[in-house]
Amino acid sequence: MAKPIKITPTLKGKDAVRFLKQIEENKSAPKDEAKLEEIRKDAYILNSILRKG
C-alpha cells in the first residue's frame, strides 16, 4: 500500500524571495544545446516506446 504524500509547504519571507531570484537567474542562464538535444532524443525514444504499448 502506498504512503500518503505530505503537503508541500508554502515558501514565505526570505525563502520565497530567494526562490524567485533563482528562477529568474535560471531563465537567463546559458543553455547547453548538446544536453538539450540529448534530452530531446531520449524523450522521443520514450514516447515511441509508450505509443507501441
PDBQT receptor file of N, H, CA, C and O in Angstrom, charges set to zero:
ATOM      1  N   MET A   1       0.845  -1.176   0.000  1.00  0.00    +0.000 N 
ATOM      2  CA  MET A   1       0.000   0.000   0.000  1.00  0.00    +0.000 C 
ATOM      3  C   MET A   1       0.896   1.247   0.000  1.00  0.00    +0.000 C 
ATOM      4  O   MET A   1       1.922   1.287   0.679  1.00  0.00    +0.000 OA
ATOM      5  N   ALA A   2       0.498   2.242  -0.759  1.00  0.00    +0.000 N 
ATOM      6  H   ALA A   2      -0.336   2.209  -1.311  1.00  0.00    +0.000 HD
ATOM      7  CA  ALA A   2       1.291   3.464  -0.880  1.00  0.00    +0.000 C 
ATOM      8  C   ALA A   2       1.148   4.342   0.360  1.00  0.00    +0.000 C 
ATOM      9  O   ALA A   2       0.114   4.346   1.028  1.00  0.00    +0.000 OA
ATOM     10  N   LYS A   3       2.204   5.078   0.643  1.00  0.00    +0.000 N 
ATOM     11  H   LYS A   3       3.044   5.076   0.101  1.00  0.00    +0.000 HD
ATOM     12  CA  LYS A   3       2.177   6.022   1.755  1.00  0.00    +0.000 C 
ATOM     13  C   LYS A   3       1.582   7.337   1.269  1.00  0.00    +0.000 C 
ATOM     14  O   LYS A   3       1.790   7.709   0.114  1.00  0.00    +0.000 OA
ATOM     15  N   PRO A   4       0.857   8.041   2.109  1.00  0.00    +0.000 N 
ATOM     16  CA  PRO A   4       0.297   9.330   1.683  1.00  0.00    +0.000 C 
ATOM     17  C   PRO A   4       1.405  10.357   1.454  1.00  0.00    +0.000 C 
ATOM     18  O   PRO A   4       2.432  10.347   2.132  1.00  0.00    +0.000 OA
ATOM     19  N   ILE A   5       1.177  11.225   0.502  1.00  0.00    +0.000 N 
ATOM     20  H   ILE A   5       0.343  11.233  -0.049  1.00  0.00    +0.000 HD
ATOM     21  CA  ILE A   5       2.137  12.278   0.174  1.00  0.00    +0.000 C 
ATOM     22  C   ILE A   5       1.839  13.492   1.047  1.00  0.00    +0.000 C 
ATOM     23  O   ILE A   5       0.693  13.928   1.156  1.00  0.00    +0.000 OA
ATOM     24  N   LYS A   6       2.890  14.029   1.667  1.00  0.00    +0.000 N 
ATOM     25  H   LYS A   6       3.820  13.674   1.578  1.00  0.00    +0.000 HD
ATOM     26  CA  LYS A   6       2.715  15.204   2.529  1.00  0.00    +0.000 C 
ATOM     27  C   LYS A   6       2.485  16.450   1.670  1.00  0.00    +0.000 C 
ATOM     28  O   LYS A   6       2.957  16.529   0.536  1.00  0.00    +0.000 OA
ATOM     29  N   ILE A   7       1.771  17.397   2.211  1.00  0.00    +0.000 N 
ATOM     30  H   ILE A   7       1.388  17.333   3.132  1.00  0.00    +0.000 HD
ATOM     31  CA  ILE A   7       1.505  18.660   1.539  1.00  0.00    +0.000 C 
ATOM     32  C   ILE A   7       2.804  19.468   1.459  1.00  0.00    +0.000 C 
ATOM     33  O   ILE A   7       3.547  19.557   2.436  1.00  0.00    +0.000 OA
ATOM     34  N   THR A   8       3.070  20.058   0.284  1.00  0.00    +0.000 N 
ATOM     35  H   THR A   8       2.465  19.985  -0.510  1.00  0.00    +0.000 HD
ATOM     36  CA  THR A   8       4.256  20.884   0.107  1.00  0.00    +0.000 C 
ATOM     37  C   THR A   8       4.064  22.197   0.858  1.00  0.00    +0.000 C 
ATOM     38  O   THR A   8       3.049  22.867   0.671  1.00  0.00    +0.000 OA
ATOM     39  N   PRO A   9       5.020  22.575   1.705  1.00  0.00    +0.000 N 
ATOM     40  CA  PRO A   9       4.855  23.817   2.461  1.00  0.00    +0.000 C 
ATOM     41  C   PRO A   9       4.961  25.048   1.557  1.00  0.00    +0.000 C 
ATOM     42  O   PRO A   9       5.645  25.017   0.534  1.00  0.00    +0.000 OA
ATOM     43  N   THR A  10       4.288  26.117   1.939  1.00  0.00    +0.000 N 
ATOM     44  H   THR A  10       3.732  26.142   2.770  1.00  0.00    +0.000 HD
ATOM     45  CA  THR A  10       4.335  27.376   1.215  1.00  0.00    +0.000 C 
ATOM     46  C   THR A  10       5.586  28.145   1.630  1.00  0.00    +0.000 C 
ATOM     47  O   THR A  10       5.891  28.272   2.816  1.00  0.00    +0.000 OA
ATOM     48  N   LEU A  11       6.310  28.659   0.617  1.00  0.00    +0.000 N 
ATOM     49  H   LEU A  11       6.063  28.555  -0.346  1.00  0.00    +0.000 HD
ATOM     50  CA  LEU A  11       7.503  29.460   0.922  1.00  0.00    +0.000 C 
ATOM     51  C   LEU A  11       7.076  30.867   1.326  1.00  0.00    +0.000 C 
ATOM     52  O   LEU A  11       6.189  31.462   0.716  1.00  0.00    +0.000 OA
ATOM     53  N   LYS A  12       7.722  31.383   2.360  1.00  0.00    +0.000 N 
ATOM     54  H   LYS A  12       8.443  30.899   2.856  1.00  0.00    +0.000 HD
ATOM     55  CA  LYS A  12       7.408  32.722   2.852  1.00  0.00    +0.000 C 
ATOM     56  C   LYS A  12       8.698  33.465   3.146  1.00  0.00    +0.000 C 
ATOM     57  O   LYS A  12       9.739  32.857   3.393  1.00  0.00    +0.000 OA
ATOM     58  N   GLY A  13       8.617  34.783   3.116  1.00  0.00    +0.000 N 
ATOM     59  H   GLY A  13       7.772  35.277   2.915  1.00  0.00    +0.000 HD
ATOM     60  CA  GLY A  13       9.739  35.633   3.515  1.00  0.00    +0.000 C 
ATOM     61  C   GLY A  13      10.964  35.486   2.639  1.00  0.00    +0.000 C 
ATOM     62  O   GLY A  13      10.868  35.486   1.411  1.00  0.00    +0.000 OA
ATOM     63  N   LYS A  14      12.123  35.358   3.280  1.00  0.00    +0.000 N 
ATOM     64  H   LYS A  14      12.200  35.358   4.277  1.00  0.00    +0.000 HD
ATOM     65  CA  LYS A  14      13.403  35.298   2.570  1.00  0.00    +0.000 C 
ATOM     66  C   LYS A  14      13.491  34.072   1.656  1.00  0.00    +0.000 C 
ATOM     67  O   LYS A  14      14.088  34.137   0.582  1.00  0.00    +0.000 OA
ATOM     68  N   ASP A  15      12.894  32.957   2.086  1.00  0.00    +0.000 N 
ATOM     69  H   ASP A  15      12.409  32.904   2.959  1.00  0.00    +0.000 HD
ATOM     70  CA  ASP A  15      12.915  31.747   1.257  1.00  0.00    +0.000 C 
ATOM     71  C   ASP A  15      12.191  31.977  -0.065  1.00  0.00    +0.000 C 
ATOM     72  O   ASP A  15      12.662  31.546  -1.117  1.00  0.00    +0.000 OA
ATOM     73  N   ALA A  16      11.058  32.649  -0.013  1.00  0.00    +0.000 N 
ATOM     74  H   ALA A  16      10.675  33.000   0.841  1.00  0.00    +0.000 HD
ATOM     75  CA  ALA A  16      10.289  32.928  -1.229  1.00  0.00    +0.000 C 
ATOM     76  C   ALA A  16      11.059  33.868  -2.157  1.00  0.00    +0.000 C 
ATOM     77  O   ALA A  16      11.092  33.659  -3.370  1.00  0.00    +0.000 OA
ATOM     78  N   VAL A  17      11.671  34.890  -1.591  1.00  0.00    +0.000 N 
ATOM     79  H   VAL A  17      11.644  35.060  -0.606  1.00  0.00    +0.000 HD
ATOM     80  CA  VAL A  17      12.444  35.851  -2.386  1.00  0.00    +0.000 C 
ATOM     81  C   VAL A  17      13.624  35.147  -3.056  1.00  0.00    +0.000 C 
ATOM     82  O   VAL A  17      13.886  35.359  -4.240  1.00  0.00    +0.000 OA
ATOM     83  N   ARG A  18      14.332  34.313  -2.303  1.00  0.00    +0.000 N 
ATOM     84  H   ARG A  18      14.119  34.140  -1.341  1.00  0.00    +0.000 HD
ATOM     85  CA  ARG A  18      15.480  33.582  -2.839  1.00  0.00    +0.000 C 
ATOM     86  C   ARG A  18      15.048  32.626  -3.961  1.00  0.00    +0.000 C 
ATOM     87  O   ARG A  18      15.734  32.501  -4.975  1.00  0.00    +0.000 OA
ATOM     88  N   PHE A  19      13.912  31.957  -3.769  1.00  0.00    +0.000 N 
ATOM     89  H   PHE A  19      13.355  32.058  -2.945  1.00  0.00    +0.000 HD
ATOM     90  CA  PHE A  19      13.404  31.028  -4.769  1.00  0.00    +0.000 C 
ATOM     91  C   PHE A  19      13.076  31.759  -6.077  1.00  0.00    +0.000 C 
ATOM     92  O   PHE A  19      13.451  31.295  -7.155  1.00  0.00    +0.000 OA
ATOM     93  N   LEU A  20      12.389  32.879  -5.989  1.00  0.00    +0.000 N 
ATOM     94  H   LEU A  20      12.085  33.256  -5.114  1.00  0.00    +0.000 HD
ATOM     95  CA  LEU A  20      12.035  33.655  -7.180  1.00  0.00    +0.000 C 
ATOM     96  C   LEU A  20      13.277  34.201  -7.880  1.00  0.00    +0.000 C 
ATOM     97  O   LEU A  20      13.329  34.257  -9.109  1.00  0.00    +0.000 OA
ATOM     98  N   LYS A  21      14.276  34.603  -7.093  1.00  0.00    +0.000 N 
ATOM     99  H   LYS A  21      14.234  34.558  -6.095  1.00  0.00    +0.000 HD
ATOM    100  CA  LYS A  21      15.533  35.104  -7.666  1.00  0.00    +0.000 C 
ATOM    101  C   LYS A  21      16.235  33.987  -8.442  1.00  0.00    +0.000 C 
ATOM    102  O   LYS A  21      16.752  34.222  -9.534  1.00  0.00    +0.000 OA
ATOM    103  N   GLN A  22      16.254  32.776  -7.883  1.00  0.00    +0.000 N 
ATOM    104  H   GLN A  22      15.834  32.586  -6.995  1.00  0.00    +0.000 HD
ATOM    105  CA  GLN A  22      16.880  31.645  -8.571  1.00  0.00    +0.000 C 
ATOM    106  C   GLN A  22      16.158  31.311  -9.869  1.00  0.00    +0.000 C 
ATOM    107  O   GLN A  22      16.800  30.953 -10.857  1.00  0.00    +0.000 OA
ATOM    108  N   ILE A  23      14.848  31.422  -9.881  1.00  0.00    +0.000 N 
ATOM    109  H   ILE A  23      14.327  31.713  -9.078  1.00  0.00    +0.000 HD
ATOM    110  CA  ILE A  23      14.087  31.171 -11.111  1.00  0.00    +0.000 C 
ATOM    111  C   ILE A  23      14.508  32.154 -12.197  1.00  0.00    +0.000 C 
ATOM    112  O   ILE A  23      14.752  31.756 -13.336  1.00  0.00    +0.000 OA
ATOM    113  N   GLU A  24      14.593  33.426 -11.852  1.00  0.00    +0.000 N 
ATOM    114  H   GLU A  24      14.394  33.750 -10.927  1.00  0.00    +0.000 HD
ATOM    115  CA  GLU A  24      14.987  34.443 -12.828  1.00  0.00    +0.000 C 
ATOM    116  C   GLU A  24      16.410  34.211 -13.336  1.00  0.00    +0.000 C 
ATOM    117  O   GLU A  24      16.677  34.372 -14.527  1.00  0.00    +0.000 OA
ATOM    118  N   GLU A  25      17.319  33.835 -12.443  1.00  0.00    +0.000 N 
ATOM    119  H   GLU A  25      17.102  33.704 -11.476  1.00  0.00    +0.000 HD
ATOM    120  CA  GLU A  25      18.702  33.581 -12.847  1.00  0.00    +0.000 C 
ATOM    121  C   GLU A  25      18.777  32.394 -13.796  1.00  0.00    +0.000 C 
ATOM    122  O   GLU A  25      19.549  32.414 -14.754  1.00  0.00    +0.000 OA
ATOM    123  N   ASN A  26      17.984  31.364 -13.539  1.00  0.00    +0.000 N 
ATOM    124  H   ASN A  26      17.357  31.348 -12.760  1.00  0.00    +0.000 HD
ATOM    125  CA  ASN A  26      17.994  30.182 -14.401  1.00  0.00    +0.000 C 
ATOM    126  C   ASN A  26      17.403  30.459 -15.776  1.00  0.00    +0.000 C 
ATOM    127  O   ASN A  26      17.807  29.840 -16.760  1.00  0.00    +0.000 OA
ATOM    128  N   LYS A  27      16.455  31.378 -15.850  1.00  0.00    +0.000 N 
ATOM    129  H   LYS A  27      16.128  31.880 -15.050  1.00  0.00    +0.000 HD
ATOM    130  CA  LYS A  27      15.859  31.720 -17.147  1.00  0.00    +0.000 C 
ATOM    131  C   LYS A  27      16.899  32.353 -18.071  1.00  0.00    +0.000 C 
ATOM    132  O   LYS A  27      16.893  32.113 -19.278  1.00  0.00    +0.000 OA
ATOM    133  N   SER A  28      17.783  33.155 -17.500  1.00  0.00    +0.000 N 
ATOM    134  H   SER A  28      17.787  33.349 -16.519  1.00  0.00    +0.000 HD
ATOM    135  CA  SER A  28      18.758  33.867 -18.316  1.00  0.00    +0.000 C 
ATOM    136  C   SER A  28      20.093  33.134 -18.433  1.00  0.00    +0.000 C 
ATOM    137  O   SER A  28      20.999  33.610 -19.117  1.00  0.00    +0.000 OA
ATOM    138  N   ALA A  29      20.225  31.992 -17.779  1.00  0.00    +0.000 N 
ATOM    139  H   ALA A  29      19.489  31.605 -17.222  1.00  0.00    +0.000 HD
ATOM    140  CA  ALA A  29      21.473  31.232 -17.827  1.00  0.00    +0.000 C 
ATOM    141  C   ALA A  29      21.676  30.634 -19.215  1.00  0.00    +0.000 C 
ATOM    142  O   ALA A  29      20.707  30.255 -19.872  1.00  0.00    +0.000 OA
ATOM    143  N   PRO A  30      22.927  30.546 -19.668  1.00  0.00    +0.000 N 
ATOM    144  CA  PRO A  30      23.180  29.940 -20.980  1.00  0.00    +0.000 C 
ATOM    145  C   PRO A  30      22.765  28.469 -20.979  1.00  0.00    +0.000 C 
ATOM    146  O   PRO A  30      22.937  27.758 -19.989  1.00  0.00    +0.000 OA
ATOM    147  N   LYS A  31      22.220  28.038 -22.101  1.00  0.00    +0.000 N 
ATOM    148  H   LYS A  31      22.080  28.616 -22.905  1.00  0.00    +0.000 HD
ATOM    149  CA  LYS A  31      21.741  26.672 -22.203  1.00  0.00    +0.000 C 
ATOM    150  C   LYS A  31      22.707  25.829 -23.011  1.00  0.00    +0.000 C 
ATOM    151  O   LYS A  31      23.235  26.277 -24.028  1.00  0.00    +0.000 OA
ATOM    152  N   ASP A  32      22.931  24.632 -22.565  1.00  0.00    +0.000 N 
ATOM    153  H   ASP A  32      22.502  24.269 -21.738  1.00  0.00    +0.000 HD
ATOM    154  CA  ASP A  32      23.820  23.692 -23.237  1.00  0.00    +0.000 C 
ATOM    155  C   ASP A  32      23.025  22.991 -24.338  1.00  0.00    +0.000 C 
ATOM    156  O   ASP A  32      22.241  22.082 -24.063  1.00  0.00    +0.000 OA
ATOM    157  N   GLU A  33      23.229  23.413 -25.568  1.00  0.00    +0.000 N 
ATOM    158  H   GLU A  33      23.865  24.152 -25.791  1.00  0.00    +0.000 HD
ATOM    159  CA  GLU A  33      22.455  22.879 -26.693  1.00  0.00    +0.000 C 
ATOM    160  C   GLU A  33      22.668  21.378 -26.869  1.00  0.00    +0.000 C 
ATOM    161  O   GLU A  33      21.732  20.670 -27.242  1.00  0.00    +0.000 OA
ATOM    162  N   ALA A  34      23.868  20.881 -26.611  1.00  0.00    +0.000 N 
ATOM    163  H   ALA A  34      24.628  21.456 -26.308  1.00  0.00    +0.000 HD
ATOM    164  CA  ALA A  34      24.136  19.448 -26.743  1.00  0.00    +0.000 C 
ATOM    165  C   ALA A  34      23.309  18.662 -25.731  1.00  0.00    +0.000 C 
ATOM    166  O   ALA A  34      22.760  17.610 -26.059  1.00  0.00    +0.000 OA
ATOM    167  N   LYS A  35      23.218  19.163 -24.514  1.00  0.00    +0.000 N 
ATOM    168  H   LYS A  35      23.663  20.018 -24.247  1.00  0.00    +0.000 HD
ATOM    169  CA  LYS A  35      22.441  18.493 -23.468  1.00  0.00    +0.000 C 
ATOM    170  C   LYS A  35      20.954  18.530 -23.814  1.00  0.00    +0.000 C 
ATOM    171  O   LYS A  35      20.244  17.544 -23.615  1.00  0.00    +0.000 OA
ATOM    172  N   LEU A  36      20.485  19.664 -24.331  1.00  0.00    +0.000 N 
ATOM    173  H   LEU A  36      21.062  20.465 -24.492  1.00  0.00    +0.000 HD
ATOM    174  CA  LEU A  36      19.079  19.768 -24.728  1.00  0.00    +0.000 C 
ATOM    175  C   LEU A  36      18.749  18.784 -25.843  1.00  0.00    +0.000 C 
ATOM    176  O   LEU A  36      17.686  18.163 -25.829  1.00  0.00    +0.000 OA
ATOM    177  N   GLU A  37      19.644  18.639 -26.798  1.00  0.00    +0.000 N 
ATOM    178  H   GLU A  37      20.508  19.144 -26.809  1.00  0.00    +0.000 HD
ATOM    179  CA  GLU A  37      19.420  17.703 -27.894  1.00  0.00    +0.000 C 
ATOM    180  C   GLU A  37      19.384  16.264 -27.373  1.00  0.00    +0.000 C 
ATOM    181  O   GLU A  37      18.573  15.461 -27.834  1.00  0.00    +0.000 OA
ATOM    182  N   GLU A  38      20.248  15.935 -26.424  1.00  0.00    +0.000 N 
ATOM    183  H   GLU A  38      20.906  16.587 -26.048  1.00  0.00    +0.000 HD
ATOM    184  CA  GLU A  38      20.262  14.604 -25.826  1.00  0.00    +0.000 C 
ATOM    185  C   GLU A  38      18.932  14.320 -25.113  1.00  0.00    +0.000 C 
ATOM    186  O   GLU A  38      18.389  13.219 -25.211  1.00  0.00    +0.000 OA
ATOM    187  N   ILE A  39      18.424  15.312 -24.404  1.00  0.00    +0.000 N 
ATOM    188  H   ILE A  39      18.865  16.206 -24.324  1.00  0.00    +0.000 HD
ATOM    189  CA  ILE A  39      17.151  15.163 -23.704  1.00  0.00    +0.000 C 
ATOM    190  C   ILE A  39      16.016  14.965 -24.704  1.00  0.00    +0.000 C 
ATOM    191  O   ILE A  39      15.129  14.140 -24.485  1.00  0.00    +0.000 OA
ATOM    192  N   ARG A  40      16.043  15.720 -25.798  1.00  0.00    +0.000 N 
ATOM    193  H   ARG A  40      16.763  16.391 -25.975  1.00  0.00    +0.000 HD
ATOM    194  CA  ARG A  40      15.004  15.573 -26.827  1.00  0.00    +0.000 C 
ATOM    195  C   ARG A  40      15.022  14.189 -27.456  1.00  0.00    +0.000 C 
ATOM    196  O   ARG A  40      13.967  13.606 -27.707  1.00  0.00    +0.000 OA
ATOM    197  N   LYS A  41      16.216  13.658 -27.714  1.00  0.00    +0.000 N 
ATOM    198  H   LYS A  41      17.073  14.131 -27.510  1.00  0.00    +0.000 HD
ATOM    199  CA  LYS A  41      16.336  12.313 -28.284  1.00  0.00    +0.000 C 
ATOM    200  C   LYS A  41      15.774  11.271 -27.321  1.00  0.00    +0.000 C 
ATOM    201  O   LYS A  41      15.026  10.381 -27.725  1.00  0.00    +0.000 OA
ATOM    202  N   ASP A  42      16.139  11.388 -26.047  1.00  0.00    +0.000 N 
ATOM    203  H   ASP A  42      16.747  12.111 -25.719  1.00  0.00    +0.000 HD
ATOM    204  CA  ASP A  42      15.645  10.446 -25.044  1.00  0.00    +0.000 C 
ATOM    205  C   ASP A  42      14.116  10.528 -24.925  1.00  0.00    +0.000 C 
ATOM    206  O   ASP A  42      13.445   9.504 -24.801  1.00  0.00    +0.000 OA
ATOM    207  N   ALA A  43      13.581  11.735 -24.964  1.00  0.00    +0.000 N 
ATOM    208  H   ALA A  43      14.126  12.567 -25.066  1.00  0.00    +0.000 HD
ATOM    209  CA  ALA A  43      12.133  11.905 -24.875  1.00  0.00    +0.000 C 
ATOM    210  C   ALA A  43      11.451  11.270 -26.084  1.00  0.00    +0.000 C 
ATOM    211  O   ALA A  43      10.396  10.650 -25.946  1.00  0.00    +0.000 OA
ATOM    212  N   TYR A  44      12.042  11.418 -27.260  1.00  0.00    +0.000 N 
ATOM    213  H   TYR A  44      12.899  11.922 -27.373  1.00  0.00    +0.000 HD
ATOM    214  CA  TYR A  44      11.476  10.815 -28.465  1.00  0.00    +0.000 C 
ATOM    215  C   TYR A  44      11.455   9.290 -28.344  1.00  0.00    +0.000 C 
ATOM    216  O   TYR A  44      10.467   8.647 -28.702  1.00  0.00    +0.000 OA
ATOM    217  N   ILE A  45      12.548   8.715 -27.838  1.00  0.00    +0.000 N 
ATOM    218  H   ILE A  45      13.350   9.237 -27.547  1.00  0.00    +0.000 HD
ATOM    219  CA  ILE A  45      12.621   7.256 -27.668  1.00  0.00    +0.000 C 
ATOM    220  C   ILE A  45      11.561   6.792 -26.682  1.00  0.00    +0.000 C 
ATOM    221  O   ILE A  45      10.849   5.825 -26.952  1.00  0.00    +0.000 OA
ATOM    222  N   LEU A  46      11.443   7.467 -25.540  1.00  0.00    +0.000 N 
ATOM    223  H   LEU A  46      12.020   8.253 -25.320  1.00  0.00    +0.000 HD
ATOM    224  CA  LEU A  46      10.440   7.088 -24.549  1.00  0.00    +0.000 C 
ATOM    225  C   LEU A  46       9.029   7.208 -25.117  1.00  0.00    +0.000 C 
ATOM    226  O   LEU A  46       8.175   6.353 -24.880  1.00  0.00    +0.000 OA
ATOM    227  N   ASN A  47       8.803   8.267 -25.859  1.00  0.00    +0.000 N 
ATOM    228  H   ASN A  47       9.496   8.961 -26.051  1.00  0.00    +0.000 HD
ATOM    229  CA  ASN A  47       7.495   8.479 -26.463  1.00  0.00    +0.000 C 
ATOM    230  C   ASN A  47       7.164   7.368 -27.448  1.00  0.00    +0.000 C 
ATOM    231  O   ASN A  47       6.027   6.898 -27.487  1.00  0.00    +0.000 OA
ATOM    232  N   SER A  48       8.123   6.946 -28.232  1.00  0.00    +0.000 N 
ATOM    233  H   SER A  48       9.047   7.328 -28.200  1.00  0.00    +0.000 HD
ATOM    234  CA  SER A  48       7.869   5.887 -29.210  1.00  0.00    +0.000 C 
ATOM    235  C   SER A  48       7.616   4.544 -28.511  1.00  0.00    +0.000 C 
ATOM    236  O   SER A  48       6.833   3.732 -29.002  1.00  0.00    +0.000 OA
ATOM    237  N   ILE A  49       8.268   4.310 -27.381  1.00  0.00    +0.000 N 
ATOM    238  H   ILE A  49       8.904   4.970 -26.983  1.00  0.00    +0.000 HD
ATOM    239  CA  ILE A  49       8.040   3.088 -26.617  1.00  0.00    +0.000 C 
ATOM    240  C   ILE A  49       6.615   3.085 -26.057  1.00  0.00    +0.000 C 
ATOM    241  O   ILE A  49       5.927   2.064 -26.092  1.00  0.00    +0.000 OA
ATOM    242  N   LEU A  50       6.186   4.231 -25.544  1.00  0.00    +0.000 N 
ATOM    243  H   LEU A  50       6.745   5.060 -25.516  1.00  0.00    +0.000 HD
ATOM    244  CA  LEU A  50       4.840   4.316 -24.969  1.00  0.00    +0.000 C 
ATOM    245  C   LEU A  50       3.753   4.145 -26.032  1.00  0.00    +0.000 C 
ATOM    246  O   LEU A  50       2.707   3.558 -25.756  1.00  0.00    +0.000 OA
ATOM    247  N   ARG A  51       3.991   4.650 -27.238  1.00  0.00    +0.000 N 
ATOM    248  H   ARG A  51       4.841   5.127 -27.462  1.00  0.00    +0.000 HD
ATOM    249  CA  ARG A  51       2.995   4.523 -28.298  1.00  0.00    +0.000 C 
ATOM    250  C   ARG A  51       2.834   3.074 -28.744  1.00  0.00    +0.000 C 
ATOM    251  O   ARG A  51       1.751   2.676 -29.173  1.00  0.00    +0.000 OA
ATOM    252  N   LYS A  52       3.909   2.275 -28.646  1.00  0.00    +0.000 N 
ATOM    253  H   LYS A  52       4.788   2.597 -28.298  1.00  0.00    +0.000 HD
ATOM    254  CA  LYS A  52       3.852   0.880 -29.081  1.00  0.00    +0.000 C 
ATOM    255  C   LYS A  52       2.991   0.056 -28.141  1.00  0.00    +0.000 C 
ATOM    256  O   LYS A  52       2.329  -0.889 -28.571  1.00  0.00    +0.000 OA
ATOM    257  N   GLY A  53       2.995   0.402 -26.870  1.00  0.00    +0.000 N 
ATOM    258  H   GLY A  53       3.533   1.169 -26.521  1.00  0.00    +0.000 HD
ATOM    259  CA  GLY A  53       2.334  -0.403 -25.837  1.00  0.00    +0.000 C 
ATOM    260  C   GLY A  53       0.887  -0.243 -25.731  1.00  0.00    +0.000 C 
ATOM    261  O   GLY A  53       0.255  -0.882 -24.890  1.00  0.00    +0.000 OA
TER     262      GLY A  53
